[in-house]
Amino acid sequence: MTSTQHTPDTDPYFTPPHCPNQHCPFHIPGAPDWKWGAHGVYTRRSDQRSFRRFRCLHCFRTFSTRTFCSDYWLRKRDLLPKVADIASNGAGLRQIARHYRVAHSTVARLIARGGRHCLLFHKEETKNLEIAEPIAFDGFETFEYSQFFPFHINLAAGRKSWFLYELTDSPLRRKGRMTPGQRRRRAELEAELGRPDPKAVELGTTTLLCSVLERIPTDQPAVLESDEHPAYPRAIRRVVREAEKVKRKVSAIIHRTISSRAARARDNPLFAINLADLLFRHSHANHRRETIAFSKRRMAAISRAQVFRVWRNWVKRRTENGGDTTAAMVAGVAEQRLDWDDVFRRRLFPGHAGLAKFECRYYAGQVFTAALGKRQQVHELRMAF
């Protein structure tokens, strides 16, 4: 993706590339014989700007140039890239809310929307990507709601490019040193809410590796590097079994393990993933040590992780003193460094992205926090999806 001057609502030569109605057969870009017609203009009351309107001549749904903007249906239209930027620089929700003089729930909704957009942006920009480097993977441990509900954000990064290819989540059981009272409280919570799946890390890593292996040509080996976590070899074996079950060919897998006690220096094969963990904890307030800004919902943490991935790959320089080169440029999926206005230049549609099953869950907000019971938040908008 390259930076352009116009958004769809400011481009005087804009023509609709497809019908925005997800149920219309002409929703897919480039569909032959799609016909649309002009449907006048409308003037927005807030700033008296006029926008062209159109009508799909198949489903007769009307829409405008605004329909193809990433801030469609937002009242605070200028805040989406600003919130993504400041959230990637260590600010918590209420700090952002105070800075922009909005409700903290507004910031939470903007981050959720930004996370959905960043998920689609990553899929769009990497749709033709072939991985030709060793992949380091590991789990970034954090928690939701309270420290009784830890979980992993499983990350996969390129050893040479430092590009973050994929992320998934795995709920965990609280472990480590606890007081007798904390052990009793854990037992009470598990009796009420159930115990996390003991194979969650294995299953989450399996999903992660399946997604990564789809981008590695089958005629070259897949070199996977991790620490000595016992779930990782099991996950690799599960990947191979599932591929054989559906008769899908995958690359020959070479799994190398590196001691977690090895120095986290630049010559460590896991440096890319260790650096991602460090940046994740440093740049997002909800993962800081001893913070009160921790995520109350796992879905909110995943949304911020999607924002972090785009920031790390396309917006942030690969190294602080390395010019304007980004991880995406080294991986071959970008020609120049982008800013957040470039990322949110146009609206992306989930029906075009070819989302995997786990990505559909992330987009729909269907990752639930057990402690909240029925007080879950899912994404159910039909038009501004």
PyMOL commands that set and color helices and strands:
alter all, ss='L'
color gray80, all
select helices_A, chain A and resi 65-68+79-87+93-100+104-125+180-193+200-213+231-245+271-283+285-287+298-315+327-331+340-343+350-352+357-364+370-372
alter helices_A, ss='H'
color red, helices_A
select strands_A, chain A and resi 36-43+50-56+62-64+135-143+150-158+164-171+222-226+253-257
alter strands_A, ss='S'
color yellow, strands_A
deselect
rebuild
show_as cartoon
